[in-house]
């Protein structure tokens, strides 16, 4: 079953530098169908959906340690096998010396028109990952960015704002 976020919902979480959940709000727990005790200390990948291209996470993990924020569309899998899409903004939290101490993510309801573009792209990327690996899937994404003459964030933000 596909779960849909409410327009006013914000899913908030923080992870440590290894991607383990150190904070999650009630909306996160409700959407993911996990209790706080089932989430805290667990890898954020506990909600990773098999239809989510690994190449997108590669892009994310290459970006946020450099103290750059990133936006992404993500499909998640709940504890009970349901799915839900989010429009995510992920940033690094810094200490007083500018050192990355953890990662902060706020997710909201994605624009359906954006998903109409993202879903077939992600399907293509996942299919390529299965046959040719993450590098080939990553190339599909970077080729689209070159073709459109935009950065990853510019593409994602423009899809959300259409």
N, C-alpha and C positions, 0 to 999 in steps of 0.2 A: 504494500500500500504506500502511496506517495503522500507524505505529510506536507502541508503548506504552512509556512510561517505567516503570522498575522502582520499587517503593514506596520504596526507600532512595535513589534518585537525587536529586541536586540539580544543576540546571543553573545555572551562575554566569557572569555576564558584567558588564563595565563598559563604558560608552560615554562619549565626551566630550560636551560640551554640544550638539554638532551631530548626535549619534546615531551616531557612528562607533565601532566596537568597538575598545577599547583593552586588553581582557583577556577571555579565555574559558577555561573549564576543559575538561578532556578529555571530560566527559560532554556538554557543549555541542557540541563538535566531532563526537563520535560520533553524537549524535542528528541533527545538521544535515548530516552526511555531507560536511563540509568540513575541510580541514587548517587549522591555526593560521594559516599564511601566507596562506591564501585568505580568512580572516576578519578578521584584524587590519587596522585602517585602513579597513575597508569599512563602509558604512552598515548598521545593524542590520536595515534593511528587506530585506537580501539574502535573509532567510528569510521575508519576508512572504507570506502565503497569500492568494490572491484571494477566499477565502471569509471573510476577516476584515474586519468592518465598519470603515471608516475612522473612523466616529463614536466607536468605542471608543478609538482612538489619539488622537483629538481630546480626549477626556476625560482620557486619560493626560497629554498634553502641556500641558493646562491645569492639571493638578494638581501634577506633580513639580517644575516650576520654583518653585513656591510653598513648597518644602521640606516637602510633604506626601507621605506614602507612598500608594501605590495598589496594589490587588489587581485582577487581571484574568484571565479565561480567554482564552487565545490559541491559535489554530491556526497552525502554522508549516509551511512547505514546505521540504523538504530539497534539497540540490544535485541529487539523482537523482530528484526529483519525488515523493518520499514525503511523507506528512503526519504531524504529531504535535501533540497537544494538551498544553498546560501550564497550571498554575495559577501565575501570576506575582505576585511582590511586587517593586515597583520603588520605590526611594528615591533621594533626592539625597544625594550625599556632600558634606560641607561642609569648608571649610578652618578654620583656627583663628579667623578673623574671622566665621565663619558664612556665608561666600559659597559658593554652589553651584559645585563644581569638576568634577563628573562625576555619572553616574547608575549605580547598582548594582542589579542584578536577580538574584533567586534564584527559580528555577522548580522546581516539583515536580509529581508526578503528580496530575492532577485527579481529583476524585470523579466516578465515572461517572454517578451520579444528577444531579449538577450539569450535566454535559454533556447529559443528556437534556432539560434545560430550556434550556441555552445554545445548543445547535445550532439548534433551530428559531427562536429569537430572532435569532441572527446571520443566518440565512438570510433572515428577514423584513427585517432591517436592510439587508443587502446588496442585496436586490431593490429596496427603497425608494431606496437610494443610486443604483442604476442608472437608476431612472425619475424620481426627484425630487431627488436630491442628498444631500449629507452632513447638511445642516441638518435635513431631513425625517427622516433616519435617527436623528439625535441626539434629535429630538423623541420618537420611538418609545421610546427608552431613558428619557428623562426623564419621560415620561408613565407608564411602568411604575413608576418610583421614586416618583412622586407617588401613584399608585394604591395602592401597598403601604405608603406612609408611611415609607420608609427611604432612607438615603443609598446611593450606588453601592457603597461598600465594605461597608456592612451587608448589602446584597443578595448580593454576591459571596461574602463570608465565610460567610454563612448557608447558601448553596448548598454550599460546600465542607464545612461541618460537619454537613450532614444525614446 
